[in-house]
Amino acid sequence: MPARPLHAAWGRSRFPPIEWFIGRRDVVHGSNFVVPPATHAARVVTVHDLTVVLYPELCDPPTLEFPGLVRRAVAEGAWVHTPSQFVADQVVADLSVDPERVRAVHHGIPLAPAGDGSEARTPVRLPEGCGRYVLAIGTIEPRKDYPLLVSAFAAVAAGHPDVALVVVGSAGWGADRFLAAVESSPARSRIVRLGYLDDQLLGATLRQASVLAFPSLYEGFGFPPVQAMAAGVPVVATSAGAVPEVVGDGALLVEPGDRDGLAGAISHVLDGGTDVEQLVDRGLRRSQAFNWDACARGLAALYRDAAGVRDAGARSRDGRGR
C-alpha cells in the first residue's frame, strides 16, 4: 500500500476504508502510529513514543504527520496501544485521550538464540591492541545521541587502552553529526561502525560485548538494554523516557546529556567487581519480565475489548441493545 498518499488521504477523510483492501474484519491494528479508517472494524493504533510531539526537532518531515493521524483516529473511536506505561501516560496527557482507551503492553525480547555457533562468525574486527568493546545498538539518528557517546568514549579510552567502541545500526537522518564527532575524536582509531546486522550476527556481537551503552535522549521502550540484560551483558543507559520503567534495577542509569556521568558509569563497569556481577544478575532477572507470550495475551485482551465496545455501540444504534 502506498503509504504517503494514503496518509495524506486519511489525515483529511475516512476514505479509502481498510475494508477495500482486506475485506470485513472485527479489528484492524495499525502497528506504527497509523491505523486506516474502517467502516466496520474496531481500530487499534500503536504509539511507540511521543518524540514527534515532545522533540519535533529530532524528527524528519514525514514523521511530523503522525500526531495528526493519531488524533484523528482517536477522535473517531480508535484505541491506543503503547509499549510502556510511561508512553501511555504521555498519550493521555499530551494527546488528550481517554485513559480507558489507552493500554500499555510491553514488548518481548528479540534476541537470536545462543549456542548456535554464531559467536565464531561475529563481524567485529577490533583495532590493534583492543580485546574488549563497548557496544551501542540502534539507528544513527539525533534521538540516540551518539555524538555524546563518542565524546564520552574519548574519556573512557584514555583510561582503558584495550577497549574499543562498536556501533551497530543503519544510518538514519542526521547521521552527519555522528560522523563528524567520530572524525574529531582523539579515540577515532578505536571506534568501529558495523552498520545493520541480522539477528544472528547481532546476537553474537552483543554477547561478546563488555558493556552496552544506550545514551538516548528519549525512548518509548528501548529494545537494546533488554536484549543486553537477557544476554548477561551489563548495561549503562540514560534515564530517558521509558528506560527506567523497562530496565528497573538491572542497569546503571545516568541523566540524558551527561557526558561525564556516562563515561564514569562505563568505566566503572569495565573495571569490574562484585557490584558489576550483581548488576548483571539483576539484569537477567529483570529481562524475564518481557516475553512475547505475555505481549500476545495483552494485545488479544485489547482486541477483545475494542471489538466488544464496537459491537455494543452497533447494537445500541440499531435498537437491538443499550
PyMOL commands that set and color helices and strands:
alter all, ss='L'
color gray80, all
select helices_A, chain A and resi 3-10+19-22+51-54+56-58+61-75+85-94+99-101+118-121+142-144+146-159+175-184+188-190+199-207+223-230+243-247+259-271+274-287+292-317
alter helices_A, ss='H'
color red, helices_A
select strands_A, chain A and resi 27-30+42-46+79-82+102-104+132-137+163-168+191-195+211-214+235-238+252-254
alter strands_A, ss='S'
color yellow, strands_A
deselect
rebuild
show_as cartoon
